[in-house]
């Protein structure tokens, strides 16, 4: 079965193709503007609807946000913006001496042929490391500072793709999508 994933992020596309084994995952790199909102569900739903208007066929979009326990809804829907403006160094400095708990929330919005949207979610709780652990993948930079609680103390960047997929927020939501489809 073919499935269309609207994304411009090569790292996310690789993970989707790996986890959605048995599906042929095609990518559409369309410039879909995101609404500005602190509500991640609203952001992913609107993004999916706009993508459906462009593609005119069933598809899914994915949105991931990092939430720091010490800050309400931050960086949340501004996760990419936080990285682009203050970088990983800025995030580490921001939470210096504070609670290091964090979680990733990945949302997938699937739009069927009739335009009906279904949202699924995957969450991964963890800690932010005290330092940046190489390698830093520019498509998934937070992997270098995020240590999942269910893991063995390593950041996502230190894990194999298979190890990360088993624990990650995106792995969880994409497995839900695979089962749902």
GIKA-V432635 format. One record per run of one state. SS is the DSSP state (~ for helix, > for strand, _ for the rest). FROM is the first residue (numbers start at 1). TO is the last residue. If there is no record, write none. Layout:
{{SS FROM TO} {SS FROM TO}}
//
This chain:
{{_ 1 1} {> 2 6} {_ 7 9} {~ 10 19} {_ 20 23} {> 24 28} {_ 29 39} {~ 40 55} {_ 56 58} {> 59 68} {_ 69 74} {> 75 76} {_ 77 78} {~ 79 94} {_ 95 100} {> 101 111} {_ 112 116} {> 117 128} {_ 129 140} {~ 141 144} {_ 145 145} {> 146 148} {_ 149 154} {> 155 155} {~ 156 158} {_ 159 160} {~ 161 167} {_ 168 168} {~ 169 180} {_ 181 181}}
//
